[in-house]
């Protein structure tokens, strides 16, 4: 199993389905995922769709939204997901 930490910011917490696996939706969560997981697997696991463009930081590095879901995860990765910000 692959251990990573995940923090959701802003409205992403409100978008989680009722049966989500996070113990601390508004804090940092330690998760165990299958080996060879990518961010797409992580999004599916917590119940968020891959169709949104997320702003993401993995280990304090910005990951562009067009490369995010295919980004392979590694043991100990720290992931912060932020919803897209839309303005006028």
CNS distance restraints for C-alpha pairs under 8 A (distance, minus, plus):
assign (resid   1 and name CA) (resid  32 and name CA) 5.96 0.50 0.50
assign (resid   1 and name CA) (resid  33 and name CA) 5.70 0.50 0.50
assign (resid   1 and name CA) (resid  34 and name CA) 5.03 0.50 0.50
assign (resid   1 and name CA) (resid  35 and name CA) 5.30 0.50 0.50
assign (resid   2 and name CA) (resid  32 and name CA) 5.31 0.50 0.50
assign (resid   2 and name CA) (resid  33 and name CA) 5.02 0.50 0.50
assign (resid   2 and name CA) (resid  34 and name CA) 5.85 0.50 0.50
assign (resid   2 and name CA) (resid  35 and name CA) 5.37 0.50 0.50
assign (resid   2 and name CA) (resid  36 and name CA) 8.00 0.50 0.50
assign (resid   2 and name CA) (resid  37 and name CA) 7.80 0.50 0.50
assign (resid   2 and name CA) (resid  74 and name CA) 7.05 0.50 0.50
assign (resid   2 and name CA) (resid  75 and name CA) 5.42 0.50 0.50
assign (resid   2 and name CA) (resid  76 and name CA) 7.89 0.50 0.50
assign (resid   3 and name CA) (resid  30 and name CA) 6.94 0.50 0.50
assign (resid   3 and name CA) (resid  31 and name CA) 5.63 0.50 0.50
assign (resid   3 and name CA) (resid  32 and name CA) 4.55 0.50 0.50
assign (resid   3 and name CA) (resid  33 and name CA) 6.43 0.50 0.50
assign (resid   3 and name CA) (resid  74 and name CA) 7.97 0.50 0.50
assign (resid   3 and name CA) (resid  75 and name CA) 5.38 0.50 0.50
assign (resid   3 and name CA) (resid  76 and name CA) 5.76 0.50 0.50
assign (resid   3 and name CA) (resid  77 and name CA) 7.66 0.50 0.50
assign (resid   4 and name CA) (resid  30 and name CA) 5.89 0.50 0.50
assign (resid   4 and name CA) (resid  31 and name CA) 5.45 0.50 0.50
assign (resid   4 and name CA) (resid  32 and name CA) 6.55 0.50 0.50
assign (resid   4 and name CA) (resid  33 and name CA) 7.79 0.50 0.50
assign (resid   4 and name CA) (resid  73 and name CA) 7.99 0.50 0.50
assign (resid   4 and name CA) (resid  74 and name CA) 7.55 0.50 0.50
assign (resid   4 and name CA) (resid  75 and name CA) 6.10 0.50 0.50
assign (resid   4 and name CA) (resid  76 and name CA) 4.84 0.50 0.50
assign (resid   4 and name CA) (resid  77 and name CA) 4.95 0.50 0.50
assign (resid   4 and name CA) (resid  78 and name CA) 6.01 0.50 0.50
assign (resid   4 and name CA) (resid  79 and name CA) 7.53 0.50 0.50
assign (resid   5 and name CA) (resid  28 and name CA) 6.48 0.50 0.50
assign (resid   5 and name CA) (resid  29 and name CA) 5.39 0.50 0.50
assign (resid   5 and name CA) (resid  30 and name CA) 4.46 0.50 0.50
assign (resid   5 and name CA) (resid  31 and name CA) 5.96 0.50 0.50
assign (resid   5 and name CA) (resid  76 and name CA) 7.03 0.50 0.50
assign (resid   5 and name CA) (resid  77 and name CA) 6.36 0.50 0.50
assign (resid   5 and name CA) (resid  78 and name CA) 4.84 0.50 0.50
assign (resid   5 and name CA) (resid  79 and name CA) 6.05 0.50 0.50
assign (resid   6 and name CA) (resid  28 and name CA) 5.53 0.50 0.50
assign (resid   6 and name CA) (resid  29 and name CA) 5.13 0.50 0.50
assign (resid   6 and name CA) (resid  30 and name CA) 6.50 0.50 0.50
assign (resid   6 and name CA) (resid  31 and name CA) 7.32 0.50 0.50
assign (resid   6 and name CA) (resid  78 and name CA) 6.09 0.50 0.50
assign (resid   6 and name CA) (resid  79 and name CA) 4.79 0.50 0.50
assign (resid   6 and name CA) (resid  80 and name CA) 5.83 0.50 0.50
assign (resid   6 and name CA) (resid  81 and name CA) 7.69 0.50 0.50
assign (resid   7 and name CA) (resid  25 and name CA) 7.72 0.50 0.50
assign (resid   7 and name CA) (resid  26 and name CA) 7.35 0.50 0.50
assign (resid   7 and name CA) (resid  27 and name CA) 5.93 0.50 0.50
assign (resid   7 and name CA) (resid  28 and name CA) 4.62 0.50 0.50
assign (resid   7 and name CA) (resid  29 and name CA) 6.35 0.50 0.50
assign (resid   7 and name CA) (resid  79 and name CA) 6.33 0.50 0.50
assign (resid   7 and name CA) (resid  80 and name CA) 4.79 0.50 0.50
assign (resid   7 and name CA) (resid  81 and name CA) 6.41 0.50 0.50
assign (resid   8 and name CA) (resid  12 and name CA) 6.03 0.50 0.50
assign (resid   8 and name CA) (resid  13 and name CA) 6.18 0.50 0.50
assign (resid   8 and name CA) (resid  25 and name CA) 7.01 0.50 0.50
assign (resid   8 and name CA) (resid  26 and name CA) 6.65 0.50 0.50
assign (resid   8 and name CA) (resid  27 and name CA) 7.32 0.50 0.50
assign (resid   8 and name CA) (resid  28 and name CA) 7.70 0.50 0.50
assign (resid   8 and name CA) (resid  80 and name CA) 5.94 0.50 0.50
assign (resid   8 and name CA) (resid  81 and name CA) 5.09 0.50 0.50
assign (resid   8 and name CA) (resid  82 and name CA) 6.33 0.50 0.50
assign (resid   9 and name CA) (resid  13 and name CA) 6.81 0.50 0.50
assign (resid   9 and name CA) (resid  26 and name CA) 7.42 0.50 0.50
assign (resid   9 and name CA) (resid  80 and name CA) 7.35 0.50 0.50
assign (resid   9 and name CA) (resid  81 and name CA) 6.20 0.50 0.50
assign (resid   9 and name CA) (resid  82 and name CA) 5.03 0.50 0.50
assign (resid   9 and name CA) (resid  83 and name CA) 7.10 0.50 0.50
assign (resid  10 and name CA) (resid  14 and name CA) 7.92 0.50 0.50
assign (resid  10 and name CA) (resid  82 and name CA) 6.77 0.50 0.50
assign (resid  10 and name CA) (resid  83 and name CA) 6.90 0.50 0.50
assign (resid  11 and name CA) (resid  15 and name CA) 6.51 0.50 0.50
assign (resid  11 and name CA) (resid  83 and name CA) 6.65 0.50 0.50
assign (resid  12 and name CA) (resid  16 and name CA) 6.68 0.50 0.50
assign (resid  12 and name CA) (resid  81 and name CA) 7.90 0.50 0.50
assign (resid  12 and name CA) (resid  82 and name CA) 7.01 0.50 0.50
assign (resid  12 and name CA) (resid  83 and name CA) 6.01 0.50 0.50
assign (resid  13 and name CA) (resid  25 and name CA) 5.99 0.50 0.50
assign (resid  13 and name CA) (resid  26 and name CA) 6.60 0.50 0.50
assign (resid  15 and name CA) (resid  48 and name CA) 7.16 0.50 0.50
assign (resid  16 and name CA) (resid  20 and name CA) 6.23 0.50 0.50
assign (resid  16 and name CA) (resid  46 and name CA) 7.24 0.50 0.50
assign (resid  16 and name CA) (resid  47 and name CA) 6.12 0.50 0.50
assign (resid  16 and name CA) (resid  48 and name CA) 6.32 0.50 0.50
assign (resid  17 and name CA) (resid  47 and name CA) 6.03 0.50 0.50
assign (resid  17 and name CA) (resid  48 and name CA) 7.76 0.50 0.50
assign (resid  20 and name CA) (resid  46 and name CA) 5.48 0.50 0.50
assign (resid  20 and name CA) (resid  47 and name CA) 6.22 0.50 0.50
assign (resid  21 and name CA) (resid  45 and name CA) 7.75 0.50 0.50
assign (resid  21 and name CA) (resid  46 and name CA) 6.02 0.50 0.50
assign (resid  22 and name CA) (resid  29 and name CA) 6.41 0.50 0.50
assign (resid  22 and name CA) (resid  46 and name CA) 7.17 0.50 0.50
assign (resid  23 and name CA) (resid  29 and name CA) 6.71 0.50 0.50
assign (resid  24 and name CA) (resid  28 and name CA) 6.51 0.50 0.50
assign (resid  24 and name CA) (resid  29 and name CA) 6.03 0.50 0.50
assign (resid  25 and name CA) (resid  29 and name CA) 7.45 0.50 0.50
assign (resid  33 and name CA) (resid  37 and name CA) 6.64 0.50 0.50
assign (resid  33 and name CA) (resid  42 and name CA) 7.43 0.50 0.50
assign (resid  36 and name CA) (resid  72 and name CA) 6.98 0.50 0.50
assign (resid  36 and name CA) (resid  73 and name CA) 7.18 0.50 0.50
assign (resid  37 and name CA) (resid  41 and name CA) 5.78 0.50 0.50
assign (resid  37 and name CA) (resid  42 and name CA) 7.23 0.50 0.50
assign (resid  37 and name CA) (resid  72 and name CA) 6.07 0.50 0.50
assign (resid  37 and name CA) (resid  73 and name CA) 5.78 0.50 0.50
assign (resid  38 and name CA) (resid  42 and name CA) 6.54 0.50 0.50
assign (resid  38 and name CA) (resid  69 and name CA) 6.50 0.50 0.50
assign (resid  38 and name CA) (resid  70 and name CA) 5.76 0.50 0.50
assign (resid  38 and name CA) (resid  71 and name CA) 5.32 0.50 0.50
assign (resid  38 and name CA) (resid  72 and name CA) 4.08 0.50 0.50
assign (resid  38 and name CA) (resid  73 and name CA) 5.06 0.50 0.50
assign (resid  39 and name CA) (resid  43 and name CA) 6.14 0.50 0.50
assign (resid  39 and name CA) (resid  68 and name CA) 6.39 0.50 0.50
assign (resid  39 and name CA) (resid  69 and name CA) 4.64 0.50 0.50
assign (resid  39 and name CA) (resid  70 and name CA) 6.24 0.50 0.50
assign (resid  39 and name CA) (resid  71 and name CA) 5.77 0.50 0.50
assign (resid  39 and name CA) (resid  72 and name CA) 6.60 0.50 0.50
assign (resid  39 and name CA) (resid  73 and name CA) 6.73 0.50 0.50
assign (resid  40 and name CA) (resid  44 and name CA) 6.28 0.50 0.50
assign (resid  40 and name CA) (resid  50 and name CA) 6.52 0.50 0.50
assign (resid  40 and name CA) (resid  68 and name CA) 7.71 0.50 0.50
assign (resid  40 and name CA) (resid  69 and name CA) 4.27 0.50 0.50
assign (resid  40 and name CA) (resid  70 and name CA) 6.32 0.50 0.50
assign (resid  40 and name CA) (resid  71 and name CA) 7.93 0.50 0.50
assign (resid  41 and name CA) (resid  45 and name CA) 6.06 0.50 0.50
assign (resid  41 and name CA) (resid  69 and name CA) 7.87 0.50 0.50
assign (resid  42 and name CA) (resid  46 and name CA) 6.38 0.50 0.50
assign (resid  43 and name CA) (resid  47 and name CA) 6.05 0.50 0.50
assign (resid  43 and name CA) (resid  48 and name CA) 5.06 0.50 0.50
assign (resid  43 and name CA) (resid  49 and name CA) 6.41 0.50 0.50
assign (resid  43 and name CA) (resid  50 and name CA) 6.58 0.50 0.50
assign (resid  44 and name CA) (resid  48 and name CA) 5.90 0.50 0.50
assign (resid  44 and name CA) (resid  49 and name CA) 6.68 0.50 0.50
assign (resid  44 and name CA) (resid  50 and name CA) 7.59 0.50 0.50
assign (resid  50 and name CA) (resid  69 and name CA) 7.09 0.50 0.50
assign (resid  52 and name CA) (resid  84 and name CA) 7.57 0.50 0.50
assign (resid  53 and name CA) (resid  65 and name CA) 5.47 0.50 0.50
assign (resid  53 and name CA) (resid  66 and name CA) 7.65 0.50 0.50
assign (resid  53 and name CA) (resid  83 and name CA) 7.42 0.50 0.50
assign (resid  53 and name CA) (resid  84 and name CA) 6.01 0.50 0.50
assign (resid  54 and name CA) (resid  65 and name CA) 5.71 0.50 0.50
assign (resid  54 and name CA) (resid  68 and name CA) 7.91 0.50 0.50
assign (resid  54 and name CA) (resid  81 and name CA) 6.43 0.50 0.50
assign (resid  54 and name CA) (resid  82 and name CA) 5.87 0.50 0.50
assign (resid  54 and name CA) (resid  83 and name CA) 5.27 0.50 0.50
assign (resid  54 and name CA) (resid  84 and name CA) 5.51 0.50 0.50
assign (resid  55 and name CA) (resid  62 and name CA) 7.65 0.50 0.50
assign (resid  55 and name CA) (resid  63 and name CA) 7.37 0.50 0.50
assign (resid  55 and name CA) (resid  64 and name CA) 7.17 0.50 0.50
assign (resid  55 and name CA) (resid  65 and name CA) 6.25 0.50 0.50
assign (resid  55 and name CA) (resid  81 and name CA) 6.03 0.50 0.50
assign (resid  55 and name CA) (resid  82 and name CA) 5.01 0.50 0.50
assign (resid  55 and name CA) (resid  83 and name CA) 6.22 0.50 0.50
assign (resid  55 and name CA) (resid  84 and name CA) 6.25 0.50 0.50
assign (resid  56 and name CA) (resid  62 and name CA) 5.85 0.50 0.50
assign (resid  56 and name CA) (resid  63 and name CA) 5.60 0.50 0.50
assign (resid  56 and name CA) (resid  64 and name CA) 7.37 0.50 0.50
assign (resid  56 and name CA) (resid  65 and name CA) 7.37 0.50 0.50
assign (resid  56 and name CA) (resid  68 and name CA) 7.57 0.50 0.50
assign (resid  56 and name CA) (resid  79 and name CA) 7.08 0.50 0.50
assign (resid  56 and name CA) (resid  80 and name CA) 5.63 0.50 0.50
assign (resid  56 and name CA) (resid  81 and name CA) 4.71 0.50 0.50
assign (resid  56 and name CA) (resid  82 and name CA) 6.06 0.50 0.50
assign (resid  57 and name CA) (resid  61 and name CA) 5.15 0.50 0.50
assign (resid  57 and name CA) (resid  62 and name CA) 4.53 0.50 0.50
assign (resid  57 and name CA) (resid  63 and name CA) 5.97 0.50 0.50
assign (resid  57 and name CA) (resid  78 and name CA) 7.98 0.50 0.50
assign (resid  57 and name CA) (resid  79 and name CA) 5.80 0.50 0.50
assign (resid  57 and name CA) (resid  80 and name CA) 5.15 0.50 0.50
assign (resid  57 and name CA) (resid  81 and name CA) 6.73 0.50 0.50
assign (resid  58 and name CA) (resid  62 and name CA) 6.55 0.50 0.50
assign (resid  58 and name CA) (resid  63 and name CA) 6.91 0.50 0.50
assign (resid  58 and name CA) (resid  77 and name CA) 6.58 0.50 0.50
assign (resid  58 and name CA) (resid  78 and name CA) 5.52 0.50 0.50
assign (resid  58 and name CA) (resid  79 and name CA) 4.54 0.50 0.50
assign (resid  58 and name CA) (resid  80 and name CA) 6.45 0.50 0.50
assign (resid  59 and name CA) (resid  77 and name CA) 6.06 0.50 0.50
assign (resid  59 and name CA) (resid  78 and name CA) 5.08 0.50 0.50
assign (resid  59 and name CA) (resid  79 and name CA) 6.55 0.50 0.50
assign (resid  60 and name CA) (resid  78 and name CA) 7.86 0.50 0.50
assign (resid  63 and name CA) (resid  67 and name CA) 6.83 0.50 0.50
assign (resid  63 and name CA) (resid  68 and name CA) 5.94 0.50 0.50
assign (resid  64 and name CA) (resid  68 and name CA) 6.04 0.50 0.50
assign (resid  65 and name CA) (resid  69 and name CA) 7.66 0.50 0.50
assign (resid  67 and name CA) (resid  71 and name CA) 6.32 0.50 0.50
assign (resid  73 and name CA) (resid  77 and name CA) 6.61 0.50 0.50
